[in-house]
Amino acid sequence: MSQSRFNSIFLVQRLSLLRTLQRMVGNPSTAEDLLQETYLRVTRALGERPIEHLEPFVFQTARNLALDHLRARRVQARTLVDDVPEQVLHNVAAPAGSSEDAAHAEQLLKHLSVSLGQLSERQQRIFILSRLHGASYLEIAEQLQVSASTVQKELKLIMAICMGVADRHQ
């Protein structure tokens, strides 16, 4: 009975929930993912116990998921900056120099590519999802069905490999 009531509430409130999530996380795709997760979490909760005030519970669940997502992104950003030496951070956006600098950068990219190519398939996916697609630890963990801690540890290892390559070829 309460599941069918939830389905009705969810369908009626879907757009409002989605807009709220989009405002909170600033990304339509992430908001859609969080909306789906909201549906799953509320369905799971309904299977465990009756929920008296269902509509506020749905909105609170969505809000909590968005806040968890934002918190995880802040932790990820802080962790990534903490893992990379300050000198490297400043050199990332350095203006283009001479043709020697360009040749050196090209060689460094080739070495990095070789090193990244030797990573396991899962490590490569983690690197691509994180660095090229901007996915959070939690998003990667869900997609690869591993823990967020595993993703963090793998990324730390991958970054150490990249730093080692950069140090050897400076």
Backbone torsions as a table, in degrees:
resi	resn	phi	psi	omega
1	MET	NA	-50.3	-177.8
2	SER	-70.4	-27.4	177.2
3	GLN	-65.7	-42.2	179.2
4	SER	-67.6	-36.1	176.0
5	ARG	-64.3	-42.0	177.9
6	PHE	-62.4	-45.2	179.0
7	ASN	-56.7	-43.0	178.6
8	SER	-63.5	-47.0	179.5
9	ILE	-62.0	-44.1	-178.0
10	PHE	-61.6	-44.5	179.8
11	LEU	-63.7	-41.2	-179.8
12	VAL	-68.4	-40.4	-174.2
13	GLN	-94.3	0.1	-173.6
14	ARG	-52.9	-51.4	-177.7
15	LEU	-64.8	-40.1	178.3
16	SER	-64.3	-43.8	176.1
17	LEU	-60.4	-46.0	-178.6
18	LEU	-61.5	-45.5	178.6
19	ARG	-61.0	-42.3	179.0
20	THR	-61.1	-46.4	179.3
21	LEU	-63.9	-40.2	179.4
22	GLN	-63.0	-41.2	177.7
23	ARG	-63.2	-37.7	-177.0
24	MET	-72.8	-45.2	-173.9
25	VAL	-99.3	-15.8	176.3
26	GLY	71.2	19.0	-178.9
27	ASN	-145.2	115.7	-177.0
28	PRO	-59.3	-38.6	-179.0
29	SER	-66.9	-44.9	178.0
30	THR	-64.1	-39.2	178.6
31	ALA	-61.2	-41.3	176.8
32	GLU	-61.7	-43.6	178.3
33	ASP	-61.0	-43.2	-179.5
34	LEU	-67.5	-34.6	177.0
35	LEU	-63.8	-43.7	177.3
36	GLN	-63.7	-41.1	178.8
37	GLU	-65.1	-36.6	176.2
38	THR	-59.2	-47.4	179.9
39	TYR	-58.1	-47.1	-178.7
40	LEU	-63.7	-42.8	-178.6
41	ARG	-66.0	-42.0	-179.7
42	VAL	-68.4	-40.0	177.1
43	THR	-60.0	-43.3	178.9
44	ARG	-62.8	-43.6	-179.9
45	ALA	-63.5	-39.2	178.4
46	LEU	-64.4	-30.9	177.6
47	GLY	-72.2	-21.3	-177.9
48	GLU	-94.3	-31.6	-175.8
49	ARG	-161.4	156.9	174.6
50	PRO	-74.5	144.5	179.6
51	ILE	-118.3	118.1	-172.9
52	GLU	-71.3	-49.1	-177.6
53	HIS	-108.2	81.6	-169.0
54	LEU	-67.5	-46.1	-175.9
55	GLU	-60.5	-49.2	176.6
56	PRO	-62.5	-33.6	178.2
57	PHE	-62.7	-41.0	179.3
58	VAL	-63.0	-47.9	-179.2
59	PHE	-65.2	-38.8	179.2
60	GLN	-67.1	-38.4	177.4
61	THR	-62.1	-46.3	179.1
62	ALA	-61.5	-44.8	-179.6
63	ARG	-61.8	-45.5	179.9
64	ASN	-62.0	-40.7	177.9
65	LEU	-63.3	-41.4	178.9
66	ALA	-64.3	-43.5	179.0
67	LEU	-64.3	-40.3	175.7
68	ASP	-60.5	-42.7	179.3
69	HIS	-61.8	-47.4	-179.1
70	LEU	-64.2	-40.0	178.0
71	ARG	-62.3	-43.7	179.9
72	ALA	-63.8	-38.0	178.6
73	ARG	-66.3	-38.7	177.7
74	ARG	-64.2	-43.3	178.5
75	VAL	-62.2	-43.5	179.7
76	GLN	-61.3	-46.7	-178.8
77	ALA	-61.7	-43.7	179.8
78	ARG	-64.7	-43.1	-178.5
79	THR	-64.2	-43.4	-178.0
80	LEU	-65.2	-40.7	178.7
81	VAL	-67.6	-38.7	179.5
82	ASP	-66.0	-29.7	-176.6
83	ASP	-79.3	-16.5	-175.4
84	VAL	-109.0	127.2	179.2
85	PRO	-57.4	146.9	-175.8
86	GLU	-58.2	-38.6	-179.6
87	GLN	-59.3	-41.0	-179.8
88	VAL	-66.7	-41.7	178.7
89	LEU	-58.6	-41.1	-179.1
90	HIS	-71.9	-28.7	-179.3
91	ASN	-81.2	-17.8	-177.0
92	VAL	-59.7	-42.7	-176.1
93	ALA	-102.4	22.4	-179.2
94	ALA	-64.9	141.0	179.8
95	PRO	-64.7	155.1	-179.3
96	ALA	-63.0	139.4	-179.4
97	GLY	-109.4	-136.6	-176.5
98	SER	-76.2	176.3	176.8
99	SER	-67.2	-27.5	174.9
100	GLU	-64.2	-42.2	177.6
101	ASP	-62.1	-41.6	-179.8
102	ALA	-64.8	-41.4	179.1
103	ALA	-65.6	-41.2	177.8
104	HIS	-62.3	-44.2	179.4
105	ALA	-62.7	-39.7	178.8
106	GLU	-64.3	-42.4	177.3
107	GLN	-63.1	-42.5	179.1
108	LEU	-61.1	-43.1	178.0
109	LEU	-62.5	-38.9	177.9
110	LYS	-63.3	-44.5	179.3
111	HIS	-64.5	-41.3	177.5
112	LEU	-61.9	-42.3	-179.8
113	SER	-61.4	-43.1	177.9
114	VAL	-62.3	-46.3	-179.4
115	SER	-63.4	-43.4	179.3
116	LEU	-67.1	-31.2	177.7
117	GLY	-67.5	-19.3	179.7
118	GLN	-89.6	-3.7	177.6
119	LEU	-71.8	159.9	175.7
120	SER	-66.0	163.3	-179.8
121	GLU	-59.0	-42.6	179.8
122	ARG	-63.4	-42.0	179.1
123	GLN	-63.6	-40.4	178.0
124	GLN	-62.8	-42.7	179.1
125	ARG	-63.6	-41.8	178.4
126	ILE	-60.4	-46.4	-179.4
127	PHE	-61.2	-47.0	-178.8
128	ILE	-64.1	-46.4	-179.3
129	LEU	-62.9	-39.3	-178.3
130	SER	-75.3	-54.5	-171.3
131	ARG	-83.1	-34.2	-177.4
132	LEU	-95.2	-32.1	-176.9
133	HIS	-105.9	-7.8	177.0
134	GLY	68.8	23.9	-179.2
135	ALA	-72.5	147.5	178.7
136	SER	-79.2	167.2	176.7
137	TYR	-55.4	-45.1	-177.3
138	LEU	-65.0	-41.1	179.2
139	GLU	-63.2	-43.4	179.2
140	ILE	-65.4	-44.4	-179.0
141	ALA	-58.9	-44.5	179.3
142	GLU	-64.2	-44.0	-177.8
143	GLN	-65.0	-38.8	-177.0
144	LEU	-95.1	-2.1	179.5
145	GLN	57.2	48.9	173.6
146	VAL	-130.9	173.8	178.8
147	SER	-79.4	156.4	176.3
148	ALA	-62.4	-32.6	177.7
149	SER	-63.3	-40.2	177.6
150	THR	-62.6	-43.6	179.2
151	VAL	-60.9	-45.5	-179.4
152	GLN	-61.1	-45.2	-179.6
153	LYS	-64.8	-42.1	179.3
154	GLU	-63.4	-43.5	-179.9
155	LEU	-65.3	-36.9	177.9
156	LYS	-63.4	-42.7	177.5
157	LEU	-62.9	-45.4	-179.5
158	ILE	-61.7	-42.2	179.5
159	MET	-66.0	-35.7	177.2
160	ALA	-64.6	-39.5	177.1
161	ILE	-62.3	-46.2	179.5
162	CYS	-61.7	-41.6	179.1
163	MET	-65.0	-39.3	177.9
164	GLY	-61.6	-43.3	178.0
165	VAL	-62.3	-45.0	-179.2
166	ALA	-63.3	-41.1	179.6
167	ASP	-64.8	-40.6	-177.9
168	ARG	-69.7	-23.1	-173.6
169	HIS	-117.4	29.9	177.2
170	GLN	-90.1	NA	NA
